[in-house]
Amino acid sequence: MMRSVGTLTRADLADTINRKLGFSRAESLELVESILRHMCEAMSKGENVKISGFGTFVLRDKKERIGRNPKTGVEVPITPRRVMTFRASQLLKERVANG
């Protein structure tokens, strides 16, 4: 049975940078925020974000299509949209599979 053991947060990432690299807590948090901001800006411009050994955040434009309300069966149009998915690298998949 799979179970969640917690959630890694921005503060956790900053704390790791603080402990391992010796930056101040404020500098560590700013570094994390800067990386995340850079990733968000790239994706908002339509760029995919690839982090070697980790995975790729992939953007895909979906066309308008017809969906169906599962409760009533009524067909409804689904508006076009851009969606983001995450594709884990083979290395990450192996790490997760092996615990």
All heavy atoms as an XYZ file, in Angstrom:
774
protein
N       0.844     -1.188      0.000
C       0.000      0.000      0.000
C       0.884      1.244      0.000
O       1.814      1.365      0.782
C      -0.892     -0.004      1.238
C      -1.853      1.153      1.287
S      -3.025      0.935      2.612
C      -2.772      2.441      3.488
N       0.612      2.182     -0.913
C       1.375      3.429     -0.996
C       0.799      4.417      0.001
O      -0.398      4.502      0.187
C       1.277      4.012     -2.408
C       1.754      3.077     -3.493
S       3.511      2.785     -3.433
C       4.076      4.178     -4.364
N       1.691      5.164      0.635
C       1.195      6.206      1.522
C       2.097      7.415      1.447
O       3.285      7.310      1.182
C       1.088      5.728      2.964
C       2.406      5.412      3.609
C       2.191      4.829      5.007
N       3.492      4.674      5.614
C       3.981      5.513      6.519
N       3.265      6.512      6.949
N       5.185      5.335      7.021
N       1.513      8.565      1.658
C       2.258      9.810      1.616
C       2.961     10.015      2.949
O       2.388      9.765      4.010
C       1.294     10.964      1.348
O       1.987     12.179      1.390
N       4.196     10.428      2.908
C       4.937     10.657      4.158
C       5.148     12.133      4.416
O       5.759     12.504      5.399
C       6.303      9.927      4.152
C       6.100      8.430      4.207
C       7.137     10.321      2.958
N       4.665     12.991      3.552
C       4.810     14.422      3.757
C       4.858     15.162      2.438
O       4.685     14.576      1.376
N       5.089     16.450      2.530
C       5.142     17.309      1.359
C       6.384     18.160      1.429
O       6.651     18.801      2.450
C       3.891     18.214      1.300
O       2.729     17.381      1.295
C       3.900     19.098      0.086
N       7.149     18.170      0.350
C       8.330     19.023      0.257
C       7.866     20.418     -0.132
O       7.143     20.575     -1.111
C       9.289     18.468     -0.799
C      10.586     19.232     -0.990
C      11.477     19.094      0.246
C      11.320     18.732     -2.224
N       8.276     21.428      0.623
C       7.832     22.799      0.383
C       8.990     23.691     -0.042
O      10.160     23.293      0.032
C       7.210     23.396      1.657
O       8.240     23.519      2.650
C       6.062     22.537      2.185
N       8.660     24.915     -0.430
C       9.682     25.912     -0.761
C      10.605     26.134      0.430
O      11.816     26.255      0.282
C       9.029     27.251     -1.116
C       8.264     27.238     -2.382
C       7.505     28.537     -2.555
N       6.787     28.475     -3.824
C       6.357     29.520     -4.462
N       6.539     30.717     -3.984
N       5.724     29.383     -5.601
N      10.000     26.196      1.598
C      10.793     26.413      2.818
C      11.761     25.252      3.049
O      12.902     25.466      3.468
C       9.864     26.585      4.023
N      11.331     24.025      2.759
C      12.218     22.861      2.899
C      13.397     22.955      1.941
O      14.535     22.658      2.301
C      11.452     21.557      2.623
C      10.350     21.290      3.627
O      10.479     21.714      4.792
O       9.350     20.661      3.235
N      13.123     23.366      0.702
C      14.193     23.521     -0.286
C      15.178     24.598      0.168
O      16.396     24.411      0.105
C      13.612     23.876     -1.656
C      12.776     22.794     -2.330
C      12.083     23.351     -3.568
C      13.629     21.589     -2.683
N      14.644     25.719      0.651
C      15.500     26.803      1.124
C      16.325     26.357      2.329
O      17.508     26.694      2.448
C      14.649     28.032      1.482
N      15.731     25.578      3.208
C      16.444     25.085      4.389
C      17.605     24.178      3.972
O      18.693     24.246      4.549
C      15.472     24.333      5.307
C      16.128     23.916      6.606
O      16.685     24.801      7.293
O      16.102     22.709      6.922
N      17.389     23.344      2.961
C      18.456     22.468      2.469
C      19.596     23.289      1.880
O      20.779     23.009      2.130
C      17.906     21.486      1.415
O      16.899     20.688      2.030
C      19.003     20.582      0.872
N      19.258     24.315      1.106
C      20.286     25.205      0.549
C      21.045     25.890      1.678
O      22.272     25.980      1.658
C      19.654     26.234     -0.406
C      19.140     25.534     -1.662
C      20.652     27.341     -0.769
C      18.271     26.399     -2.556
N      20.323     26.340      2.674
C      20.928     27.000      3.834
C      21.920     26.085      4.537
O      23.054     26.470      4.822
C      19.816     27.448      4.801
C      20.342     27.906      6.144
O      20.227     27.173      7.122
N      20.906     29.081      6.196
N      21.529     24.834      4.785
C      22.387     23.899      5.509
C      23.568     23.408      4.674
O      24.684     23.327      5.156
C      21.572     22.693      5.992
C      20.726     22.989      7.229
C      20.015     21.750      7.765
N      18.931     21.326      6.882
C      18.968     20.244      6.107
N      20.025     19.465      6.068
N      17.941     19.929      5.347
N      23.306     23.088      3.404
C      24.357     22.471      2.581
C      25.298     23.471      1.938
O      26.464     23.159      1.704
C      23.729     21.585      1.505
C      23.001     20.399      2.121
C      22.849     19.277      1.146
C      22.216     18.109      1.875
N      22.529     16.842      1.330
N      24.791     24.659      1.615
C      25.618     25.628      0.897
C      26.009     26.836      1.744
O      26.847     27.628      1.324
C      24.909     26.090     -0.385
C      24.580     24.971     -1.382
C      23.816     25.530     -2.573
C      25.849     24.274     -1.843
N      25.380     26.993      2.891
C      25.768     28.054      3.808
C      25.201     29.431      3.509
O      25.609     30.399      4.143
N      24.286     29.527      2.538
C      23.637     30.818      2.317
C      22.747     31.132      3.512
O      22.301     30.231      4.223
C      22.762     30.793      1.054
C      23.526     30.656     -0.231
C      23.308     29.578     -1.068
C      24.462     31.608     -0.621
C      23.991     29.445     -2.269
C      25.155     31.482     -1.815
C      24.925     30.400     -2.633
N      22.455     32.410      3.714
C      21.529     32.776      4.792
C      20.144     32.230      4.439
O      19.873     31.883      3.288
C      21.463     34.298      4.945
O      20.755     34.864      3.856
N      19.265     32.202      5.418
C      17.900     31.720      5.152
C      17.219     32.595      4.100
O      16.546     32.086      3.207
C      17.078     31.699      6.440
C      17.514     30.595      7.393
C      16.478     30.387      8.505
N      16.927     29.398      9.459
C      16.842     28.086      9.271
N      16.343     27.620      8.163
N      17.263     27.257     10.205
N      17.395     33.906      4.205
C      16.773     34.834      3.246
C      17.339     34.612      1.845
O      16.592     34.570      0.861
C      16.987     36.279      3.683
N      18.660     34.451      1.737
C      19.284     34.203      0.432
C      18.817     32.873     -0.152
O      18.558     32.769     -1.352
C      20.813     34.178      0.557
C      21.449     35.526      0.831
C      22.922     35.397      1.179
O      23.311     34.402      1.823
O      23.678     36.310      0.792
N      18.704     31.871      0.704
C      18.274     30.543      0.263
C      16.853     30.588     -0.276
O      16.560     30.022     -1.334
C      18.361     29.542      1.410
O      19.686     29.433      1.867
N      15.968     31.280      0.441
C      14.581     31.389     -0.005
C      14.500     32.190     -1.300
O      13.755     31.824     -2.219
C      13.708     32.026      1.078
C      12.199     31.965      0.849
C      11.727     30.536      0.595
C      11.457     32.566      2.012
N      15.295     33.249     -1.423
C      15.305     34.047     -2.647
C      15.791     33.221     -3.830
O      15.274     33.345     -4.938
C      16.157     35.304     -2.473
C      16.243     36.161     -3.726
C      14.903     36.534     -4.352
O      13.919     36.769     -3.618
O      14.829     36.561     -5.606
N      16.759     32.350     -3.607
C      17.261     31.477     -4.667
C      16.160     30.526     -5.156
O      15.941     30.375     -6.361
C      18.471     30.688     -4.182
C      19.157     29.776     -5.184
C      19.640     30.554     -6.399
C      20.330     29.063     -4.519
N      15.455     29.916     -4.220
C      14.343     29.022     -4.576
C      13.276     29.800     -5.340
O      12.804     29.362     -6.400
C      13.731     28.354     -3.316
C      12.441     27.621     -3.656
C      14.736     27.411     -2.669
N      12.898     30.975     -4.823
C      11.873     31.798     -5.474
C      12.310     32.203     -6.879
O      11.521     32.194     -7.820
C      11.569     33.048     -4.646
C      10.897     32.774     -3.315
C       9.501     32.183     -3.448
O       8.854     32.346     -4.509
O       9.042     31.532     -2.503
N      13.583     32.544     -7.038
C      14.112     32.951     -8.340
C      14.035     31.817     -9.353
O      13.638     32.024    -10.511
C      15.558     33.424     -8.171
O      16.116     33.764     -9.414
N      14.392     30.623     -8.936
C      14.323     29.460     -9.833
C      12.876     29.190    -10.237
O      12.571     28.995    -11.420
C      14.945     28.217     -9.161
C      16.458     28.402     -9.033
C      14.614     26.943     -9.942
C      17.137     27.403     -8.114
N      11.969     29.187     -9.267
C      10.559     28.928     -9.569
C       9.974     30.019    -10.463
O       9.211     29.735    -11.388
C       9.752     28.788     -8.276
C      10.106     27.577     -7.410
C       9.343     27.624     -6.098
C       9.859     26.277     -8.143
N      10.352     31.275    -10.206
C       9.874     32.397    -11.020
C      10.360     32.233    -12.465
O       9.599     32.411    -13.414
C      10.357     33.711    -10.415
C       9.813     34.956    -11.062
C      10.114     36.245    -10.280
N      11.467     36.327     -9.762
C      11.807     36.215     -8.466
N      10.864     36.008     -7.557
N      13.054     36.309     -8.082
N      11.617     31.858    -12.613
C      12.190     31.664    -13.951
C      11.449     30.541    -14.690
O      11.142     30.666    -15.882
C      13.681     31.340    -13.826
C      14.422     31.407    -15.112
N      14.615     32.587    -15.802
C      15.008     30.447    -15.855
C      15.293     32.338    -16.906
N      15.539     31.039    -16.962
N      11.149     29.461    -14.000
C      10.400     28.352    -14.603
C       9.002     28.806    -15.019
O       8.540     28.508    -16.127
C      10.308     27.181    -13.621
C      11.630     26.477    -13.379
S      11.572     25.272    -12.030
C      10.403     24.082    -12.656
N       8.324     29.538    -14.148
C       6.965     30.018    -14.438
C       6.955     30.964    -15.629
O       6.071     30.880    -16.487
C       6.371     30.715    -13.219
S       5.940     29.595    -11.882
N       7.938     31.861    -15.686
C       8.014     32.806    -16.804
C       8.213     32.062    -18.122
O       7.592     32.390    -19.132
C       9.141     33.814    -16.577
C       8.818     34.847    -15.515
C      10.020     35.697    -15.118
O      11.107     35.556    -15.725
O       9.864     36.510    -14.186
N       9.086     31.070    -18.118
C       9.338     30.293    -19.337
C       8.061     29.596    -19.791
O       7.701     29.640    -20.978
C      10.452     29.276    -19.093
N       7.348     28.964    -18.858
C       6.124     28.250    -19.229
C       5.029     29.207    -19.675
O       4.270     28.899    -20.591
C       5.657     27.362    -18.078
C       6.537     26.130    -17.934
S       5.985     24.989    -16.670
C       6.739     25.696    -15.215
N       4.958     30.395    -19.063
C       3.932     31.356    -19.476
C       4.194     31.857    -20.885
O       3.280     32.300    -21.573
C       3.832     32.516    -18.486
O       4.977     33.338    -18.576
N       5.451     31.757    -21.361
C       5.797     32.131    -22.737
C       5.649     30.945    -23.697
O       5.991     31.055    -24.867
C       7.231     32.659    -22.804
C       7.413     34.007    -22.143
C       8.796     34.559    -22.432
C       9.724     34.217    -21.306
N      11.073     34.741    -21.461
N       5.204     29.806    -23.177
C       4.981     28.649    -24.029
C       6.158     27.697    -24.128
O       6.152     26.782    -24.936
N       7.188     27.893    -23.298
C       8.356     27.022    -23.326
C       8.162     25.838    -22.383
O       7.608     25.995    -21.294
C       9.609     27.785    -22.878
C       9.984     28.957    -23.753
C      11.156     29.728    -23.186
O      12.103     29.103    -22.657
O      11.115     30.964    -23.253
N       8.635     24.658    -22.801
C       8.700     23.520    -21.897
C       9.895     23.731    -20.983
O      10.844     24.434    -21.335
C       8.867     22.216    -22.663
C       7.645     21.880    -23.498
O       6.532     22.273    -23.185
N       7.857     21.162    -24.575
N       9.881     23.134    -19.794
C      10.995     23.238    -18.854
C      11.521     21.842    -18.589
O      10.788     20.979    -18.105
C      10.559     23.917    -17.532
C      11.676     23.888    -16.512
C      10.110     25.351    -17.793
N      12.789     21.617    -18.934
C      13.410     20.306    -18.749
C      14.521     20.414    -17.719
O      15.416     21.251    -17.850
C      13.982     19.795    -20.070
C      14.618     18.426    -19.940
C      15.083     17.909    -21.280
C      15.641     16.499    -21.125
N      15.981     15.906    -22.417
N      14.463     19.550    -16.708
C      15.500     19.482    -15.688
C      16.099     18.085    -15.780
O      15.458     17.100    -15.407
C      14.934     19.781    -14.283
C      14.287     21.168    -14.273
C      16.026     19.668    -13.233
C      13.518     21.491    -13.025
N      17.306     18.029    -16.315
C      17.971     16.755    -16.571
C      18.022     15.905    -15.310
O      18.345     16.387    -14.229
C      19.387     17.022    -17.087
O      20.019     15.816    -17.407
N      17.674     14.638    -15.443
C      17.689     13.714    -14.315
C      16.462     13.814    -13.426
O      16.292     13.055    -12.482
N      15.578     14.784    -13.709
C      14.373     14.970    -12.909
C      13.133     14.777    -13.763
O      12.338     13.884    -13.517
C      14.380     16.356    -12.259
C      13.203     16.616    -11.360
C      13.084     15.962    -10.142
C      12.213     17.498    -11.737
C      11.990     16.194     -9.315
C      11.118     17.740    -10.924
C      11.008     17.089     -9.712
N      12.973     15.629    -14.789
C      11.823     15.489    -15.660
C      11.574     16.731    -16.470
O      12.336     17.692    -16.422
N      10.467     16.707    -17.213
C      10.118     17.809    -18.104
C       8.679     18.239    -17.852
O       7.774     17.407    -17.786
C      10.258     17.375    -19.580
O      11.574     16.857    -19.776
C      10.038     18.541    -20.521
N       8.491     19.554    -17.698
C       7.161     20.137    -17.631
C       6.784     20.457    -19.073
O       7.429     21.279    -19.713
C       7.155     21.400    -16.768
C       7.469     21.130    -15.325
C       8.777     21.160    -14.858
C       6.448     20.840    -14.424
C       9.069     20.906    -13.534
C       6.734     20.586    -13.096
C       8.047     20.610    -12.647
N       5.763     19.788    -19.598
C       5.400     19.883    -20.999
C       4.081     20.643    -21.142
O       3.100     20.328    -20.465
C       5.250     18.467    -21.624
C       4.868     18.555    -23.091
C       6.523     17.664    -21.439
N       4.068     21.628    -22.030
C       2.854     22.381    -22.321
C       2.216     21.823    -23.586
O       2.918     21.457    -24.536
C       3.181     23.854    -22.543
C       3.758     24.570    -21.336
C       4.236     25.946    -21.731
C       2.741     24.658    -20.221
N       0.903     21.757    -23.586
C       0.181     21.264    -24.754
C      -1.086     22.092    -24.936
O      -1.804     22.346    -23.959
C      -0.171     19.793    -24.546
C      -0.423     19.065    -25.839
C      -0.580     17.581    -25.622
N      -1.937     17.343    -25.143
C      -2.255     16.413    -24.255
N      -1.351     15.628    -23.746
N      -3.498     16.256    -23.872
N      -1.325     22.527    -26.157
C      -2.564     23.256    -26.449
C      -3.626     22.260    -26.876
O      -3.415     21.476    -27.802
C      -2.324     24.287    -27.562
C      -1.438     25.429    -27.089
O      -1.665     25.913    -25.961
O      -0.520     25.827    -27.829
N      -4.764     22.293    -26.180
C      -5.866     21.392    -26.513
C      -6.927     22.187    -27.264
O      -7.266     23.308    -26.893
C      -6.469     20.788    -25.240
C      -5.520     19.856    -24.519
C      -6.193     19.271    -23.308
C      -6.003     17.777    -23.315
N      -6.759     17.132    -22.257
N      -7.460     21.593    -28.300
C      -8.504     22.233    -29.098
C      -9.846     22.112    -28.379
O     -10.006     21.314    -27.465
C      -8.581     21.572    -30.464
C      -7.332     21.769    -31.290
C      -7.515     21.179    -32.668
C      -6.436     21.730    -33.563
N      -5.478     20.844    -34.050
N     -10.802     22.906    -28.853
C     -12.168     22.781    -28.328
C     -12.690     21.396    -28.693
O     -12.416     20.878    -29.771
C     -13.079     23.852    -28.923
C     -14.487     23.767    -28.366
C     -15.361     24.944    -28.764
O     -14.831     25.939    -29.274
O     -16.575     24.847    -28.558
N     -13.430     20.803    -27.768
C     -13.990     19.487    -28.035
C     -15.291     19.338    -27.258
O     -15.605     20.152    -26.393
C     -12.997     18.391    -27.645
C     -12.624     18.358    -26.188
C     -11.408     17.453    -25.957
N     -11.239     17.112    -24.559
C     -10.698     17.897    -23.643
N     -10.295     19.104    -23.968
N     -10.583     17.505    -22.401
N     -16.001     18.282    -27.573
C     -17.277     18.028    -26.894
C     -17.035     17.048    -25.746
O     -16.401     16.010    -25.920
C     -18.323     17.442    -27.861
C     -18.611     18.432    -28.995
C     -19.608     17.068    -27.138
C     -19.225     19.739    -28.531
N     -17.501     17.424    -24.581
C     -17.423     16.559    -23.413
C     -18.817     16.135    -23.010
O     -19.804     16.568    -23.600
N     -18.893     15.302    -22.008
C     -20.192     14.815    -21.562
C     -20.243     14.882    -20.043
O     -19.314     14.459    -19.366
C     -20.374     13.377    -22.037
C     -21.748     12.815    -21.846
C     -21.853     11.400    -22.379
N     -21.469     11.269    -23.774
C     -22.290     11.460    -24.797
N     -23.545     11.795    -24.580
N     -21.873     11.302    -26.032
N     -21.319     15.447    -19.522
C     -21.532     15.467    -18.088
C     -21.784     14.027    -17.642
O     -22.733     13.400    -18.075
C     -22.732     16.367    -17.749
C     -22.986     16.452    -16.265
O     -22.837     15.481    -15.534
N     -23.385     17.631    -15.811
N     -20.909     13.474    -16.777
C     -21.064     12.064    -16.410
C     -22.353     11.751    -15.651
O     -22.861     10.637    -15.716
C     -19.834     11.776    -15.548
C     -19.302     13.093    -15.141
C     -19.755     14.096    -16.159
N     -22.919     12.739    -14.956
C     -24.152     12.481    -14.202
C     -25.384     12.505    -15.098
O     -26.274     11.669    -14.963
C     -24.317     13.523    -13.087
C     -23.394     13.304    -11.916
C     -23.717     14.253    -10.783
C     -22.803     13.979     -9.607
N     -23.074     14.893     -8.494
N     -25.434     13.484    -16.002
C     -26.649     13.660    -16.803
C     -26.516     13.128    -18.224
O     -27.527     12.920    -18.895
C     -27.011     15.157    -16.896
O     -25.960     15.844    -17.594
C     -27.205     15.756    -15.522
N     -25.276     12.959    -18.692
C     -25.067     12.503    -20.063
C     -25.191     13.618    -21.089
O     -25.070     13.393    -22.287
N     -25.422     14.858    -20.632
C     -25.592     15.990    -21.537
C     -24.235     16.384    -22.128
O     -23.245     16.501    -21.406
C     -26.218     17.195    -20.786
C     -26.260     18.435    -21.659
C     -27.597     16.839    -20.278
N     -24.197     16.591    -23.434
C     -22.962     17.019    -24.092
C     -22.745     18.506    -23.858
O     -23.679     19.297    -23.941
C     -23.031     16.738    -25.596
C     -22.943     15.272    -25.928
C     -22.843     15.015    -27.423
O     -23.067     15.956    -28.212
O     -22.559     13.868    -27.795
N     -21.497     18.865    -23.564
C     -21.139     20.268    -23.351
C     -19.815     20.551    -24.054
O     -18.938     19.687    -24.102
C     -21.012     20.617    -21.850
C     -22.343     20.574    -21.147
C     -20.027     19.699    -21.166
N     -19.659     21.759    -24.626
C     -18.383     22.085    -25.256
C     -17.311     22.358    -24.188
O     -17.590     22.997    -23.181
C     -18.694     23.342    -26.064
C     -19.890     23.944    -25.407
C     -20.642     22.819    -24.774
N     -16.130     21.833    -24.415
C     -14.990     22.113    -23.546
C     -14.121     23.115    -24.291
O     -13.709     22.866    -25.426
C     -14.201     20.826    -23.222
C     -15.106     19.831    -22.487
C     -12.967     21.145    -22.394
C     -14.479     18.472    -22.268
N     -13.872     24.242    -23.672
C     -13.158     25.333    -24.342
C     -11.698     24.967    -24.597
O     -11.115     24.150    -23.879
C     -13.205     26.614    -23.489
O     -12.651     26.326    -22.211
C     -14.626     27.114    -23.318
N     -11.087     25.575    -25.629
C      -9.675     25.316    -25.874
C      -8.839     25.822    -24.700
O      -9.219     26.793    -24.038
C      -9.365     26.117    -27.136
C     -10.543     26.942    -27.435
C     -11.664     26.524    -26.549
N      -7.753     25.156    -24.445
C      -6.935     25.563    -23.301
C      -5.525     25.026    -23.448
O      -5.266     24.107    -24.218
C      -7.544     25.059    -22.008
C      -7.483     23.537    -21.899
C      -8.195     23.004    -20.699
N      -9.559     22.713    -21.095
C     -10.558     22.611    -20.263
N     -10.357     22.747    -18.999
N     -11.757     22.346    -20.685
N      -4.629     25.604    -22.683
C      -3.253     25.116    -22.603
C      -3.142     24.350    -21.293
O      -3.532     24.842    -20.235
C      -2.271     26.284    -22.619
C      -0.831     25.843    -22.419
C       0.130     26.969    -22.636
N       0.266     27.162    -24.077
C       0.825     28.220    -24.634
N       1.287     29.183    -23.880
N       0.930     28.314    -25.930
N      -2.625     23.144    -21.373
C      -2.459     22.328    -20.171
C      -0.981     22.017    -19.972
O      -0.186     22.035    -20.913
C      -3.267     21.011    -20.251
C      -4.753     21.294    -20.297
C      -2.830     20.163    -21.422
N      -0.621     21.758    -18.739
C       0.753     21.408    -18.412
C       0.758     20.012    -17.809
O      -0.088     19.683    -16.974
C       1.333     22.389    -17.398
C       2.769     22.066    -17.053
S       3.453     23.144    -15.796
C       2.417     22.763    -14.412
N       1.695     19.203    -18.261
C       1.873     17.885    -17.671
C       3.332     17.760    -17.249
O       4.185     18.539    -17.673
C       1.535     16.761    -18.668
O       2.367     16.880    -19.816
C       0.072     16.812    -19.079
N       3.606     16.791    -16.417
C       4.978     16.530    -15.988
C       5.348     15.131    -16.429
O       4.607     14.183    -16.184
C       5.109     16.645    -14.466
C       6.485     16.311    -13.971
C       7.538     17.190    -14.162
C       6.735     15.108    -13.341
C       8.821     16.877    -13.720
C       8.007     14.787    -12.896
C       9.051     15.667    -13.086
N       6.468     15.021    -17.115
C       6.994     13.722    -17.519
C       8.266     13.468    -16.736
O       9.269     14.164    -16.929
C       7.296     13.701    -19.012
C       6.225     12.993    -19.804
C       6.653     12.813    -21.211
N       6.572     14.127    -21.862
C       6.803     14.349    -23.130
N       7.155     13.379    -23.922
N       6.695     15.540    -23.637
N       8.236     12.507    -15.847
C       9.403     12.185    -15.031
C      10.493     11.562    -15.894
O      10.196     10.810    -16.825
C       9.013     11.221    -13.914
N      11.750     11.869    -15.555
C      12.868     11.245    -16.266
C      12.959      9.775    -15.862
O      12.418      9.361    -14.830
C      14.176     11.952    -15.922
O      14.561     11.630    -14.597
N      13.673      9.006    -16.659
C      13.862      7.591    -16.334
C      14.559      7.442    -14.988
O      14.221      6.577    -14.186
C      14.655      6.892    -17.441
C      14.622      5.378    -17.340
C      13.209      4.808    -17.377
O      12.368      5.253    -18.157
N      12.934      3.838    -16.528
N      15.529      8.319    -14.730
C      16.260      8.278    -13.463
C      15.328      8.508    -12.277
O      15.383      7.780    -11.281
C      17.383      9.331    -13.465
C      18.252      9.426    -12.226
C      19.019      8.125    -11.991
C      19.230     10.591    -12.356
N      14.438      9.509    -12.385
C      13.496      9.774    -11.307
C      12.538      8.597    -11.127
O      12.253      8.184    -10.000
C      12.719     11.058    -11.587
C      11.659     11.445    -10.542
C      12.271     11.616     -9.165
C      10.925     12.699    -10.977
N      12.056      8.024    -12.240
C      11.146      6.875    -12.152
C      11.811      5.715    -11.409
O      11.198      5.070    -10.568
C      10.731      6.420    -13.552
C       9.772      7.358    -14.240
C       9.475      6.843    -15.644
C       8.596      7.808    -16.403
N       8.359      7.364    -17.776
N      13.084      5.479    -11.728
C      13.814      4.396    -11.055
C      13.997      4.676     -9.573
O      13.827      3.787     -8.738
C      15.181      4.179    -11.740
C      15.062      3.572    -13.112
C      16.348      3.626    -13.912
O      17.401      4.049    -13.360
O      16.324      3.258    -15.113
N      14.357      5.916     -9.236
C      14.530      6.290     -7.831
C      13.247      6.104     -7.026
O      13.261      5.611     -5.915
C      15.023      7.720     -7.702
C      16.474      7.894     -8.063
C      16.901      9.323     -7.843
N      18.305      9.504     -8.129
C      18.894     10.686     -8.183
N      18.210     11.782     -7.966
N      20.177     10.769     -8.430
N      12.124      6.539     -7.621
C      10.840      6.421     -6.938
C      10.450      4.951     -6.785
O      10.002      4.523     -5.726
C       9.750      7.213     -7.709
C       8.358      6.893     -7.170
C      10.019      8.712     -7.609
N      10.667      4.167     -7.836
C      10.309      2.755     -7.805
C      11.132      1.976     -6.771
O      10.626      1.067     -6.134
C      10.502      2.130     -9.184
N      12.384      2.393     -6.580
C      13.265      1.691     -5.650
C      13.241      2.257     -4.241
O      13.982      1.796     -3.384
C      14.699      1.690     -6.185
C      14.819      0.912     -7.486
O      14.077     -0.036     -7.713
N      15.722      1.342     -8.345
N      12.399      3.263     -4.022
C      12.280      3.851     -2.693
C      13.458      4.704     -2.373
O      13.862      4.988     -1.327
